[in-house]
Amino acid sequence: MSLRAKDSTGSSGGSAALPLPTLLSMALVAFTIEFDNEFEHGTPHRTARYGGPRGAVWLGSLVLWSTCMRFLGEEGLAVGDLKKLAGKKTNLHGLERWGYIRVTAGVVRATPKGREAQEVWRPLFGIIEDRWRHRFGAAEIDCLKGALRTVIDQFSAELPDCLPILGYGMFSKGPDDSPAAAKIPKRPIGFDLPLYALLSKVLLAFAISFERRSTVSLAISANVVRVLGEEDAGSGVTVRDLPALSGIAKESIAVALAYLQKREFAAVGTDPGGSRMKLARLTDEGRAVHDKYYHLLEAIESRWKKRFGEDNIRALRESLQGLVGDATAERSPLFRGLEPYPDGWRARVPRLKTLPHYPMVTHRGGYPDGS
């Protein structure tokens, strides 16, 4: 049975029916949200919607730590050197505006508030990974990390330790797209990396392979085209329902829909039934994109089995399936760690019913669900 026939969150097929990048994505998103919840809880901060202490930094995410703040010492770093270390661009303008850094004469330095945030960020990878070892089992997490390393050790180039901030069209970028990233030295086989970095590298490699063959990014294909192309969605899906169905924030849904509309892959209009709700649907060209999405997922995973070893890819799948479960909020083990603190911003918005099928990391803050 094809992935297209089986892939439906909450279906009887469970996680065994989900594409490999979806399994990787759900684990990565869950880890990131748990990490970000802890940072929010431990850091005085402000947000646009909920305010906060005067003079505090604006709330940031794991991606801001991974692409910038973790590299900054007391002396600061030249902008070019920072990009080489990170392997990708970061949102320097945002970090400066939000109070974490100052950029002077081409040198990036952490502000006093930024240094305080660094102290909260620094131990969180270990803290969350230890929780996962306790929650899922130490042997299971070791098995997952081993399976991820087996694939990564066979990469021909070093990939960044986190997913890139997506730009227009929400396409991912790898070493071939970034001269800075191409200079990242290849780490030795067996080099110990945190679980987050291992998941990110493998998922980014899959996305790069997918997007070299697709006119629509994996982020948009997996989260919007997929939902609109479900068999029962032929008449359209209400735009306001797309965030709950995809696990993606409405702001990023709007960006994705605008991109699809501009290329005539999707249409958005009023409900012919008479309600005032907006309906989104795929055009004939969009349905071709939907079909190609599933074709490429199967083709790339098949190639990966030949390239990295069928047993290795099977071991990776099985490890991820143990974490993801049936992928629903009610029964997926991943959701056990996603309960927000009562004073956290996620406690004040609708709870996720599913996790994204690919992270939508945007310049708005770097949150994995496009928030």
N, C-alpha and C positions, 0 to 999 in steps of 0.2 A: 504494500500500500504506500502511496506517495506521501510526502510531507504535507502536501496541500490537502489531501483527504483527511489526514490525521490531526493536523495542527489546529487545535481549538482549545484555548485555555478553559480548563474545567471539564473537558471532555473525558470520556472513559479511558482514552489513551494515556492520560497523565503525562508526566514529563518524558516518558519514553517516546512520545509522539512529537516532542518539540525539536526544532532544529538546533544544531549545536551552538550557533551564535546566540540563540535565545536563552539556552541554559547558561552560557557564560555571562550573558547580560544580566539575567535575573540575580545571579550570585553577586556580580559586581555592584549592581545597584543597591542590593540589600546591605552589603558591606559598607558602601558609601553613605547611605542614609543613617546607619547606626553610628558611623564615625562622625558624621556631621551633627547628629543629635547630641553627641557627647561634647563636641567643640562648642556648640551653642550653649549647652548647660554650664560649661566651665569658663566662659569668656564674657565679660561685660560687653554689650554690643547694642547696636541700634538696627532697626529695620524700617523700611519706608512705610509699611502698613501699621506696625505696632509700636514704633518709637523705641525708647530706651534711654539709658543715662547720657546726659549731655557730654560730648567729648569722646565718647566711646567709639570704637571702630564699627563700621557697618558689618553685618554678619557675613562671613565668608565660608567657603566650602573646602573640601579635601583637594579639589583640583587647584585651587589657589595655593595651597600648601605645596602640592606636588610639582607645580610648574614654576614656582618662584620662591616662596618663603623658606622652604627647607634648605635652600642653597646660600642664604644670606647670613654671613657672620658679621662681626663688629666692624670690619673694614669695608664691607659692601662689595659689590661686583659691578664690573662694566656690563652694560646692556648686552653686548655681543657675547661675552663670556657666559652670562646667565642663559642666553638662548642655546649656546652649545651644550651646557650642562643639562638643561631641561630637555633638549632635543625637539623643542617646538616653541612657538610663540606663546607668551602669556599675556594676560590682560593688565599690562602695566598701568595704563591710564585708569582703569577701574581700581586697582589696588592703591594707587596714589590718592584717588578721589575718596576712597573708603577709609583712608587713614592708616594703612599698613606700611607704606613705603614712602620715600622721597627719592626722586630722580634728579640729580644735580650734575651737570657737566658730563652726562653720559654714564654716571655711576648710580647704581641702585642701592639704597640703604634702608634698613628697617627703622621705622619710627619707634619711640619708646613703647607706644601701644602695640605696635607690630611685634616687638620683642616679647611683650607679655603674651601675645597670642601664640608666638612660636613655642613658648614653654607649655602651653596647653596642647598644641598640636603634636609636639615631638613624640610623646609616648603612646599616642592613640593607636597607631598601627599594631603595636604589640598588645595593647589592652583589648582591642576588638578581636584580634586573632586568637588570643587566649580564651576569650568568651566563646568563640566558635569551636575551639577545641573541646571546651567543656560541654557545649550545647550539642554538638554533632558527634563528638568522639575524637580523641587525639589521633587515633589510627586512620580515621576517615579523612581528616584534614591533611595528614601526612601523605596519604595516598593521592589526594587531589593535587597537592603541591608537586608531588613526584611526577604525576601524569602531565601537568602543565610544563614542568621543567624539561621533560623528555621531548616535548614538541619544540619548546623555545631553543633548546640546545642545538636543534637542527636548522634554525633560521640562519640565513646567509648574512644578515645585517642586524645590528642592535636596534630594537625599537624602544621608544620612550616608555617610562614606567607608569604612565597614565594616558588615558584617552585625550585626544586634542579637543580644544574648545572649537565647536563646529562653527563654520562660517556660512556664507550664502549657499543655499542648496543643501546644507548640513552634510557635506562630504567630509570624510576623514582624510588625514594626510599622514604619509609615512616618509621614510628616508628619501625616496625618489622625488618627493615634492618639496623637500626642505634641505638646502645645502648645510644648514647647521646640524640637522638630525643625522645627515650622512656621515658626520665626523664623530658620532658617538662611538667610542671604542667597544668592540665586542667583548662582553664579559666572559670569563672562563667558564667552561662547562661545570655545572654544579654550584655556581655562585648563588649564595643564599639571598633570595629576594622575598619581600613580604608577599602574602597571598594576593593582596590588591594589585601589586605590580605584575605578578604572574598572570592573573586573569586579564588584566588590561592588555598586555603584550599579545596574548593569543587572540583575544577578541579583535584587536586592531589589525592583526595580520589577516584575519578572515575578512574584515571590512574592506581593507585595501584590495584584496583579491576580488571581492564582490564588485566594488565600485570601478575597477578597471574594465568591467564587462557590462556595466549598467548605466543608463542615463539618469537614474534616480538613486540617491544615496541609500545606504542600508538603513540609516536612521528613519528616513521618511517611508521607505518601503516596508520596513518591519512594523512600524507603529501606526501609520495612517493608511497606506495602500492596502496593507493586509486586512485591516478592519473593514474598510470600505468594500473590499472584494469578497467578504464572506458570502456564502451562498444565499443567506437570508437577508442580505443587504442590497439586493438588486434595485429596490425602489429608493434607496438612499438611507443615510444614517443622520439623525439629528446632530447638528454641530455641537450642541451643548452636551450630548452624550459621549462624544469622542474622548474627552479626558478620562472618564470612568472606564471606558472600554479598552483604552490603550495604556493607561497608567501615566500619561503625559499631561503636563499642565496646559491649560487653555491657551496661554500665550504662545507656547511653542507649536501647539496644534494650528493656531492661526497662521504662523509663519510657514508651516509645512503646506497648509491648504493653499495659501497664496502662491507658493512655488508651483504646486501641481496645477492650479488654475491657469497660471501664466503660460504653461506649456501644454495646456488643453488635455491634461491627464485626468482632471477632475472638474466637476461643475458644482457650484453652490447656488441654491435658489430657494424660493418659498415652497412650502409644503402644498402639493396639488390637492391635498385633502381639505385644505382650508385653514389650517392652523397658522399661527404667525411664526412658528419655528422654522429656522433655516435647515435645509437638508443638503448633505454632501453626497455625491455619488461619483463613481468612476465613469469616464467616457469609454468609448471603444478602445482608444489608444491607452487609456489607463488600465483597462482590463488586460491588455497585452503586457503592460508593466507588471501587473499583479502576477500573471502567469510566469513571466520571466523570473520574478523574485523567487518563486518556489523552485523553478528549474535550476537557477544558479546555486541555491542552497544545497540542493542534492548533488550537483556537479562538483562543487568545491569540496564538500565533505568527502565525496568519492575520491577526488584527487588527493586529499589529505591522507586518506587511508593508504594510498599507494606511496605517498611521499614520506609520511611519518611512521607508517606501520599500522596495519589494521588493528592489531591488539592494543597498541598505544591509544588510538582514537576511541576504541571501545572502552578502555579503562577510564579515559577522561570523561566519556559520556556517563558511565555508571557512577562515577564519583559525584558528578554534577547532579544527576537525577536524585541521588540520596538527599541532597540539600534542597532542591527545588520541589520535590514531591509532585503534587498535582497542580502546582502553580497558582492556586487560589488563596485568598487571604484567610479563608476559614481553615484550610488544611495544609498549606505549604509550611514546612519547618522554617523557611527563611523569614516568615512574618513574626516569628517569636521574638526577634530582637528589634522590631520596628515600632514598638509602642513608644510614642514620644513622651518627653517630660511634660507635666501639666502646663508649665509656663512656656513651652516651646511653640514655635509657629506652626508646626505640623499638627499640634493638638487643636488648632483653631480652624483648620481647613478640612474638607472631606477626606476621610481615610482612603488610602489606596486599596482598590479591590483586586488589582493585579499589578505586577511589576512590568516595566517597559520591556519590549522585545529587543530593544537596542537603546543604550543611554543617549539622551539628548542633552549633551553638555553645551551650554551656551554662555555667551559673554555676560549674561544677566547675573551671574553669581557662580556658575559652574555646577549647579545641582543636577543630579543624573536624570531627573524626570522633567527637566526644562523649567522648573519653578522659578 
